[in-house]
């Protein structure tokens, strides 16, 4: 069984076989130092230049950075070594793959190449230590989210990504020919989450891809995203959805902080919130009033928040409530999809969740009454005939329900304080990027 570079410290003095990438080489007059790396960490290999090591010295002299090697030898304590106070003394070195002497990008210096160039060579860009940390943190966060749902009786679903009807604006879908029938790639699992409610699944979640044909070149949009969605039955208002999302995020962030918070702080200088502070809930109109009175900023848009407004209201909430999160409630129905329920005042019974200055979630109580849904479809200037398959979900009885969804990359952007979604996506897809 393979021993990783991190696990090697448990086998000091033993004859070991290790494998890794070549991270650095220092070829001095009397000794050679090679820093090996794998997905778990780094380790120094030391070779003295003498007759006995002549063959090893020759191999290292011709070795290039980012090549992969398989080495045999012993790991010894060495207090003089800064890296983990240990060094590996090899008796055999095998180059398992040789990288070119010059790489197309400088892996150690992120700023040495333009972002688009790094994305062209994403394979190499991902080898940076902070990217390894980023995606390990994402894995932990997703696992914590799933654990919460498993522990609370949710069912995981996998909705189709080839659909006959768009869940949102038909102008923002990728159209395709499905054996002679018009179809599109799914923008959202929304309709199928609601189908699960009508099917008496009670509580469901899904983590999967969604596709948005937005010709947008902003730092916050992508054409293919990983969506995180949940839906629950038997609610009385969107407050029940907010309660669930807040508890769920608190659980997930606490797990991330406890298990990786110190490493993230040490390597990237970022303090992970444990989300213990209650998430304030502020109606949209009140939020706009706060922004205008406290920060003297007023937007022409009355039915939405501009990016600067999101940042300002989050700044206010952080100062007043010490929370990185805030729910913005009471949205005008004109700004929301037809399937959102209206409250007694005619507002959409929905919310946006903002995190560290950026909207990450839209959630709502859904309209589950078929006749009201048909009326709201018409109110939006749409034809109910185009939504017959969806309306059928509510023909045979459906419980009051609601849920939310968000793009995973946006959340990770905010956790790691990254200014562009391209850096927070394993392989980014946008209007001008189809490769790698």
Secondary structure, 3 states (H helix, E strand, C coil): CCCCCCHHHHHCCCEEEEEEEEEEEEECCCEEEEEEEECCEEEEEEEECCCCCHHHHHHHHCCCCCCEEEEEEEEEECCCCCCCCEEEEEEEEEEEECCCCCCCCCCCCHHHCCHHHHHHCHHHHCCCHHHHHHHHHHHHHHHHHHHHHHHCCCEECCCCCEECCCCCCHHHCCEEEECCEEEEECCCCHHHHHHHHHCCCCEEEEEEEEECCCCCCCCCCCCEEEEEEEEEECCCCHHHHHHHHHHHHHHHHHHHHHHHHHHHHHHHCCCCCCCCCCCEEEEHHHHHHHHHHHHCCCCCCCCCCCHHHHHHHHHHHHHHHCCCEEEEEEEEHHHCCCCECECCCCEEEEEEEEECCEEEEEEEEECCCHHHHHHHHHHCCCCHHHHHHHHHHHCCCCCCEEEEEEEHHHHHHHHCCCCCHHHHCCCCCECCECCC
